[in-house]
Amino acid sequence: MPAPATLAAYTALRQGHGAVANVALDRALHADPDYTMAQLLRAAISSGLPPALLHARLTQAPMTRLLTGTDDSHPRHRHSSHE
């Protein structure tokens, strides 16, 4: 339940519905208080981060880095053809 509620919160925030976003985050964090994405989104809202800036930061990050915590552009993360 926390993932769909967090996605709903992000969508509401992007559409300018901060109150709806907060209700959705309440539900996400009630379902799982340790759900990191909900915690991060709550922190962004609480700090007053503009939704457009949050969206820009999320969409500028390379997907590989978001999914794995690594940056494939760095030579030590590239796979060698000799392996």
C-alpha positions in Angstrom: 0.0 0.0 0.0 2.8 2.6 0.6 4.0 2.6 -3.0 0.7 3.5 -4.7 -0.1 6.0 -2.0 3.3 7.7 -2.5 2.8 7.8 -6.2 -0.6 9.3 -5.6 1.0 11.9 -3.4 3.6 12.8 -6.0 1.0 13.1 -8.7 -1.2 15.3 -6.5 1.8 17.5 -5.7 2.7 17.9 -9.3 -0.9 19.0 -10.0 -0.7 21.6 -7.3 -2.8 19.7 -4.7 -0.5 19.8 -1.7 -3.3 18.9 0.8 -4.2 15.7 -1.2 -0.5 14.9 -1.4 -0.1 15.1 2.4 -3.2 12.9 2.9 -1.7 10.3 0.6 1.6 10.5 2.4 -0.2 10.0 5.7 -1.7 6.8 4.3 1.6 5.6 2.9 3.5 6.2 6.1 0.7 4.7 8.2 1.0 1.6 6.1 4.8 1.5 6.4 6.5 4.2 8.5 9.9 3.2 7.1 9.0 3.5 3.4 11.9 5.7 2.2 10.3 7.3 -0.8 7.3 8.5 1.3 9.7 9.8 3.9 11.8 11.7 1.2 8.7 13.2 -0.4 7.3 14.3 3.0 10.7 15.9 3.8 10.7 17.7 0.4 7.2 19.0 1.0 8.0 20.0 4.6 11.1 21.9 3.5 9.1 23.9 1.0 10.8 22.5 -2.1 8.8 23.7 -5.1 7.1 20.7 -6.9 8.7 21.8 -10.2 12.2 21.6 -8.7 11.5 18.2 -7.2 10.3 17.0 -10.5 13.4 18.4 -12.3 15.7 16.7 -9.8 13.9 13.4 -10.2 13.9 13.4 -13.9 17.5 14.6 -14.4 19.0 11.7 -12.4 20.2 8.8 -14.5 17.8 5.9 -14.1 20.7 3.5 -13.5 21.9 5.6 -10.5 18.3 5.8 -9.1 17.8 2.0 -9.4 21.2 0.8 -8.3 22.8 3.6 -6.4 25.7 3.6 -8.9 26.8 5.8 -11.7 27.7 3.9 -14.9 29.5 6.8 -16.4 32.3 6.4 -13.9 35.0 4.0 -15.2 35.1 1.8 -12.1 31.4 0.9 -12.7 31.8 -0.1 -16.3 32.1 -3.7 -17.3 35.2 -4.7 -19.1 35.0 -6.9 -22.2 37.9 -8.9 -20.6 35.8 -10.1 -17.6 
